[in-house]
Amino acid sequence: MTVDLPVAEVLVDRSGASGGESVLAPEPGEPALARLYGYPTGSPSRPWVRANMISTVDGAVAGADGRSGSINGPADWRAFRVMRALADVVLVGAGTARSEGYTALSAPTDLVGLRERTVGSAPLAVAVVTGSGGVPERLADAAARPDGAGPVWVVTTRSGAVRAVEHVREDRVVVAGEDDVDLATALAALADHGLRRVLCEGGPGLLSSMLEEDLVDELCLSTAPTVVGGPSPRAVSGSEVLSPAREARLEHLLHADGVLLARWNLRTDGTSPVG
């Protein structure tokens, strides 16, 4: 399915699903994007992991300032907001959370209705992965002084848990592994707490580890029409080449002012992430 987004505010659906081309202008609740980025229907019985990353044409995941925000654009931001509204929890590595300034999260105000219809009334949680148990300052502050935003969870090792409880409530610490974080165990533990719709926002190291363990169901990869050069890592930046390589099937492709937003299904055995 191919969808063309010629400007950030108007969707042109050329998938053929509606029997022809249809223009889908923005509406409250973003129904068009909600349809395109839906999780599996019903309450999933296991974690469903969607990874969302952006890179430049030459593969960099950050601009000159070392942050992804400098290569984002309106179209990517629009899809990003919908993906967050549809998720139970945002999973992020501690390094990325620190460099990008993560804090406690909440669904965008204009998408609360969408969230209530699809996810329910539970707030959007954030879970930071940190082997040492260290929590980035802004997340630690948010956990200590909740202001109505969603809960902050810490995914860490047994030894890291000692440090983690200095920042978050003990019942918000997921112990997964002894010396290294066991990501499969962590996802199962989060699912036990009702956090099954997982949106992994990286960084590259965490995404690489998730892919190595075959824990990613789909990858949403935006390509910014920019070439930056330099040493920025790729969207997947691990020490090992994936063996075997992961197959991917294109679910949809959006286009807006040169930005490409692709949604890839990594479950090529016939499983579909489409809600």
N, C-alpha and C positions, 0 to 999 in steps of 0.2 A: 504494500500500500504506500502510495506517495501522496503527500499533502504539501501544497505550496502555500507559504505564508509571505506574500509579497511585501507587506508592511507589518510592523509589530502589532497593529491594532485590528487587522482583518485577516481572518483565516479563509483560504480558498481550498476547499476539499476536492481533490481530484483522485480520490481513492477508487471511485466507481461504486462505492457502497450504496450511494444514494441514487444510482442510476445515471449519474452525470455530474457535472461540476456544480458545486453549490458554495455560495459565499456565506460564511458564518461570522457575522459581526459579533463583537464582544457583548456579552449579556451578564447580568448579575449571576455570580456563581460559576462563571466560565464553563458552561455545559459542554462546549465543543472540546476543550482541552481535558475536561474531566473524563469525557468518553475516551479520548486517546490515551490517557495516562491511568486508566482504571486498574486497580489491583484485581486479583481473581475475585469472582463474585462470592458473596456470602462471607462468613467468618472463616478465614483460612485456618486449617488444622495444623499447619506448620509455619515457621517463619517464611516469608517471601521477601527476598532481598533485592531491592532495586538500587543500583549504584548510579549516581549522577555526577558527571564531571564535564569540564569544559577545557578545550585546548585551542591553541592557535593553529593556523595552517601548517606551521612547521613543528607542531607537536608540543609546544610549551604549555604548561598548565598555569602559568602566572606571567604577569607583565614585569616591567623593570622594577616595580616596587616589591616584587616577591609575593604578590597576592593575586588571587583569581579575579577579584573585583575589578581590576584594571583591564581585564579583557572581556568582561561581561557586557551585555547590551540589553536593550528593552525586551527583545523577543525571548532571550534566554531567561531573563528575570521573570517574565510572565509564566513560562513553563515551570520554572523553579518554585514559584509560589504555589502553583497548583499541586506539584508533587509533594510539597511539605504539607499542604492541607489534607492530602489523602493518606498520609503516613501516620502510624502510631508513634514511631520513634525515629529520630535522626541519629545515626551512628557515625562517629567521627573520631579520628585519631587525635591524640593530645597535641601533637605538633601543629596540625592543621587548625585545631580549635584555638591554639595560642596565636598563631600568625594571622588568622582571619578574624580574631576578636569575637569568638562565639560567646554567647551568654544563654540564659534560659530562653526557650522559644514559645511562641504561641502562633496559632493559625492567623493568617491575615484577616483583618476585620471583615472585609467584603467577601471572604470565603468561609466564614463560620457556618453559614447555612449549608454549603456543600459538604463541609466536614461532618456536620451533624447528621446529614442524610446518608453518608457513606461510612464514616468511622464511628460516629456516636458522639457522646458528650465528653469523652475523656480528653484531657489536654494533650498537646503535642509534647512528647518527652525528648530529651537529648541524652545520649549515652556516650561518654568519652572513653576511649580505649587507651589505657595507660598501664604498662607493665610495672612501673615503679610506684603507682598509686598517686603520683603527683597530679594535681588538677589545675589547669590554667586559671589565672587569677580572676578573670571575669566570671567564669563558671562557678568558681568557689564562692565568690561574692553573691552570685545569684542564688546558690544553694543555701547560703547562710541567711539571706534576706529575701525570701520568696515574695514576689510582688504580684501574684496572680498568673504569672507565666507557668509553663509546664515544668514538671520535675526534672532534676538533674540526676542522672545515674552515672556510676563509675564502673567500668568493666576492667578488672585488674587480676593480678596473681594473688596467691595466698599471702606472700610476704608484702605485696603492695597494699593489701587491704588495711594493714596497720596504719599506713599513711593516709589512705583514702578516707577513713572514718574521721580524720581531722577536718575534713571539708564537707562531707555529705553525711546524711543519716545512715546508720548501719544497714537499715533495710533497703537502702538504695545502692548498696555495693554488691556487685556481682563478682564472686570469686570464681575464676575460670582458669585453672592451671596452676602449677607450682612455680616454675621459673619464667615461663613464657605464657602469654594469654592464649588459651585454647578457644578459638573463635566459634567453633561449632558448639561447644559447651555454653559459651556466652549467649549465643543466639537462642539456644534451647531454654536457658534460664530467663531471658527477656520474654520469650513466648509464654512461659509459665505465668508471667505477670501481665499477660494480655497484650504484649508489645510484639505483634506478629508481622505487621506491615512495616518493614524496615527500609529506610532510605539511607543508604551509605553515601556520605559526601566526601569520602577520602580521608586523608590524602593518598597520594600514589602508593606509599608503602603499605598502608592498610588495605587498599584495594588489591594490591598485588598478593598479599597474604590471603585475602578472601578468595581470590581466583585460584590460587595454588591449592586451596582446600575445596574447591568446587562449591563454594557457598553463595555465589552470585547468580541469581535467576535472570536478571536483565540489566543491561547497561544503557543508560541514556547519556549519550556523548554529544555535546555541542561543539561545533567548530567555528571559532571566531575568524573573520576575514582579515587576519593580521599576521604578520611575520615579525618575530621579535628576536630570534637568535638567542645567544647567551646560553647559560648553563641550566636553565629551568628543567626540572624533570618532566618525563612523559606522564600521561594519565595513569599508566601502570608502570611502576618503577621498582622492580624487585631484583634481587641478586640472581634469581634462577629463571631460565627460560621455561615457560609452561610446557610440560610434556605429559600427555599430548596437548597440542594447541587446542583452545576452546573454539568450537564452531559457533557461529552466530547467524541468526536469521533476522532480517530487517522487518520490523513491525510497522514503522511509519517513518517518514522523513518530512520535516517542516523546513521552510525557507523563509527568511525575513531579512531583507536588506543585506544580503550576503552571508548571514549567519545560517548555518545548517544545524538542525536539531534532530538527531537520529535516535531511535529507540530500537535496541537490539535485544532479541530474545536469545539467551544462552542455553535454553532448554530445547535443543533441536530434536529431541526425541518425540516431539509432537505436543508437548505441554505448551499451553499458551498463557501469557500473562494478562491477556486482554480481559478486562472486567465485563 
